[in-house]
Amino acid sequence: MITERSLRKQGEEPQPAAPGSGDGANLKLGMKTMDERRSRATGLAALSACEALALALVESGALDRETAARAMEDAVAAHRNAEREAPEPEMHRAAAELVRTIQRTLEMPYSALAGGPPPNGPR
């Protein structure tokens, strides 16, 4: 648990929590509050879960690689379009790049992902 005491030991000066935040859940660490860190962790967890699900669907044969890659391309396009009008365009730009990374993973041959041919023959 992060406390004011542990921050001082690390040489960081704690910033006051937002008014009405109660137990200090918004204690600032540099420029990021605990809520911001939790939000970023939530996004990262969702991204990795989506990537794992997409790969599992492809590997099981429930979804072909091309369809999965096209779905990712649609997500990239949606973020690129939102980037033009969003108050924080850099967030959509970063999201598009992360989804594009998943798309590239889906486009890789199975052997590149698993180190060999799939158990049920080539896909």
C-alpha positions in Angstrom: 0.0 0.0 0.0 1.3 3.4 -0.9 1.4 5.8 2.0 2.8 9.3 2.5 5.6 7.7 4.5 6.7 5.3 1.8 6.7 8.2 -0.7 9.0 10.2 1.5 11.4 7.3 1.8 11.6 7.2 -2.0 12.3 10.9 -2.1 8.9 11.9 -3.6 6.7 14.4 -2.0 3.0 13.4 -1.8 0.4 15.7 -3.2 -2.9 16.2 -1.3 -5.7 14.0 -2.4 -8.7 15.6 -4.1 -11.3 17.1 -1.7 -13.8 14.5 -0.6 -11.6 11.6 -1.7 -11.9 10.0 1.7 -9.2 7.4 2.3 -6.6 9.0 0.0 -7.2 6.7 -2.9 -6.3 9.6 -5.1 -2.9 10.2 -3.5 -0.8 11.6 -6.3 2.5 10.0 -7.3 4.2 12.5 -9.5 1.6 13.3 -12.2 -0.4 10.1 -11.9 -3.1 9.4 -9.3 -3.9 5.9 -8.1 -7.1 6.2 -10.1 -5.1 7.0 -13.3 -2.8 4.0 -12.7 -5.8 1.7 -12.1 -7.4 3.0 -15.3 -4.2 2.4 -17.3 -3.9 -1.1 -15.8 -7.6 -1.8 -16.7 -6.9 -0.8 -20.3 -3.8 -3.0 -20.5 -5.7 -6.0 -19.0 -8.6 -5.5 -21.5 -6.1 -5.3 -24.4 -4.2 -8.4 -23.5 -7.5 -10.3 -22.8 -8.8 -9.3 -26.3 -5.6 -10.4 -27.9 -5.6 -13.7 -26.1 -9.3 -14.3 -27.1 -8.7 -13.4 -30.7 -5.7 -15.8 -30.9 -7.7 -18.6 -29.2 -10.6 -18.1 -31.7 -8.2 -18.3 -34.6 -6.2 -21.3 -33.2 -9.4 -23.2 -32.5 -10.6 -22.6 -36.0 -13.7 -20.7 -34.8 -12.4 -17.6 -36.7 -10.0 -17.4 -39.6 -7.0 -15.2 -39.4 -8.1 -12.9 -42.2 -11.5 -12.2 -40.5 -9.8 -11.5 -37.2 -7.2 -9.2 -38.8 -10.0 -7.3 -40.6 -11.8 -6.9 -37.4 -8.7 -5.4 -35.8 -8.3 -3.1 -38.9 -11.9 -1.9 -38.3 -10.9 -1.0 -34.7 -7.8 0.8 -35.9 -9.9 2.8 -38.4 -12.4 3.7 -35.7 -9.7 5.1 -33.5 -8.1 7.0 -36.4 -11.5 8.6 -37.2 -12.1 9.4 -33.5 -8.6 10.9 -33.3 -9.7 13.8 -35.5 -12.5 15.0 -33.2 -11.5 13.8 -29.8 -10.5 16.2 -27.0 -7.5 13.8 -26.4 -6.5 12.7 -29.9 -3.2 11.1 -28.6 -5.2 8.5 -26.6 -6.9 7.3 -29.8 -3.6 7.4 -31.7 -2.0 5.2 -29.0 -5.0 2.9 -29.0 -4.9 2.5 -32.8 -1.2 1.6 -32.6 -1.9 -1.0 -29.9 -4.7 -2.6 -31.8 -2.5 -2.6 -34.9 0.1 -4.6 -32.9 -2.6 -7.2 -32.2 -3.5 -7.2 -35.9 0.1 -7.9 -36.8 0.2 -10.8 -34.3 -2.9 -12.3 -35.9 -1.3 -12.0 -39.4 1.8 -13.9 -38.3 2.1 -17.6 -39.3 1.2 -20.0 -36.5 4.7 -21.3 -36.4 6.0 -17.8 -35.5 3.7 -17.6 -32.6 4.1 -21.1 -31.2 7.5 -22.2 -32.3 6.2 -24.9 -34.6 3.3 -26.2 -36.6 -0.2 -26.3 -35.0 -1.2 -29.6 -33.4 -3.9 -30.3 -36.0 -1.8 -29.5 -39.0 -1.1 -26.2 -40.9 -3.7 -23.4 -40.9 
